[in-house]
Amino acid sequence: MSTPDDTDYAHRRTVNLVAAVTLLVLAIIVVVAMNMLDEQRRMQRCVDSGRRDCFAIPTPPVAQGVQR
């Protein structure tokens, strides 16, 4: 005798999709966090070495043809 298949494939597919999306979001968060930590470590290394040009200071754009 065989038992009837009680598996709800629609629910199973939905749960698997939610799990995959969750893992993808988690992986993106980890990559962004690692990049931020790497940038902070690079900046700290630059400052510790005594350099003055570690941070980019934004300057206002100069319009062409304007005399100062």
Contacts in CASP RR format, 6 or more apart in sequence:
PFRMAT RR
TARGET T0000
AUTHOR 0000-0000-0000
METHOD contacts of the structure
MODEL  1
MSTPDDTDYAHRRTVNLVAAVTLLVLAIIVVVAMNMLDEQRRMQRCVDSG
RRDCFAIPTPPVAQGVQR
43 54 0 8 1.000
43 55 0 8 1.000
46 54 0 8 1.000
47 54 0 8 1.000
END
